Amino acid sequence: MSPYVPGEQPQGGGWVKLNTNENPYPPSLRALEAVRVALVNDGAALRLYPSPDSAPLREAAGRFHGFDAAHVVAGNGSDDILNLLIRAYAGPGRPIGMLNPSYSLYPVLAAAQHAEVVKVEVTDALGVDVDAVAKCGAAVFFLTNPNAPLGVAFGTEVVRSLAKAFPGLLVVDEAYAAFADADCVALVSEFPNVVVTRTLSKAHALAGLRVGYALCPPLVAEVLHRVRDSYNVDRLAQVAAAAALDDREWLDVTVAQVRATRDRLAAALRKLGWQVNPAAGNFVLAAPVSTKRAASVETAAHCFEFLRARKILVRRFPNHRLTEKSLRISVGTEQETDVFLQAVAAWMEG
Ligand SMILES: *Cc1c(COP(=O)(O)O)cnc(C)c1O
């Protein structure tokens, strides 16, 4: 099997890092304070194992979404949750399904369980073929919504019709939903076969902490609890994530800022003639063009290298027709966005 290939994490300073959709702002101060409190008395509490089922964290996630904790399973990043779902529900003869393109981790996790992968193509209009998903034969289908790397969001009504039509477990991977206009959390109480996964890595600016969770019907939660590691979220991560979830104000302010910068970035690139996808997450997928170069795989590669030489990192996805001519640009601070746009202007003249 081949491993997941993460975006580059450069060593040393001076990079404008717009390649892995991290939040450009520091996390909630309440999360830091919770870690400090957990470390009093020279960290004596670290002698003890954490809550095995992350109970206080699950309650905080429940409060955040209006569920009780029986609907929540916490994980070491939402990648842990995705892995648990595949371990529990997929395997030989029980394929996973996914949109193509979407998150390239799903096939890696499936391979480790000897589960086949069925890919359903995103349509040219950047939509979901509900019928194709319904008939794809997967035991578990992963719907990345908003889609990464495309950036588009599929409406709640489309996801509702998928939940009705698809006979297996429908997992809506909402890693970027906090940046979108809507989410599918309500479908978890409407359907017995809908799971929503969330992460603290993007909107909450805690990628380094590794916390994610599933919102799911209690029966699914029971199954996931059976297959997870007994202490799958560490003590510091539990308290910091719970405090971050309770700090709504921080989230509202930060998400509003990221959305404003995203919309400014998308508008600026459109004005330069780049082909820009609708962007619902904290990143923009856009195909570079200049007066000398049409949109193409080579143009995207040329622009990528030009930026990289100026210590600006973005991401390329050369393996799919809907992404190969494009760059995926994470939304940075206002200043990072200006540095990026200045470099783009220089590339366009070159
Ligand atoms: C970032 C991302 C995740 C992973 O989140 P972690 O909680 O950091 O593991 C899951 N799904 C998608 C689509 C992502 O982009």
PDBQT file of the ligand as one rigid body, heavy atoms in Angstrom, charges set to zero:
ROOT
HETATM    1  C1  LIG A 401      -7.824  18.510   7.280  1.00  0.00    +0.000 C 
HETATM    2  C2  LIG A 401      -8.832  17.483   6.909  1.00  0.00    +0.000 A 
HETATM    3  C3  LIG A 401      -9.165  16.447   7.772  1.00  0.00    +0.000 A 
HETATM    4  C4  LIG A 401      -8.275  16.072   8.919  1.00  0.00    +0.000 C 
HETATM    5  O1  LIG A 401      -8.421  16.696  10.038  1.00  0.00    +0.000 OA
HETATM    6  P1  LIG A 401      -7.573  16.293  11.332  1.00  0.00    +0.000 P 
HETATM    7  O2  LIG A 401      -8.572  16.514  12.382  1.00  0.00    +0.000 OA
HETATM    8  O3  LIG A 401      -6.431  17.232  11.362  1.00  0.00    +0.000 OA
HETATM    9  O4  LIG A 401      -7.165  14.865  11.251  1.00  0.00    +0.000 OA
HETATM   10  C5  LIG A 401     -10.169  15.573   7.432  1.00  0.00    +0.000 A 
HETATM   11  N1  LIG A 401     -10.816  15.699   6.262  1.00  0.00    +0.000 NA
HETATM   12  C6  LIG A 401     -10.509  16.657   5.390  1.00  0.00    +0.000 A 
HETATM   13  C7  LIG A 401     -11.242  16.750   4.106  1.00  0.00    +0.000 C 
HETATM   14  C8  LIG A 401      -9.499  17.576   5.673  1.00  0.00    +0.000 A 
HETATM   15  O5  LIG A 401      -9.153  18.498   4.792  1.00  0.00    +0.000 OA
ENDROOT
TORSDOF 0
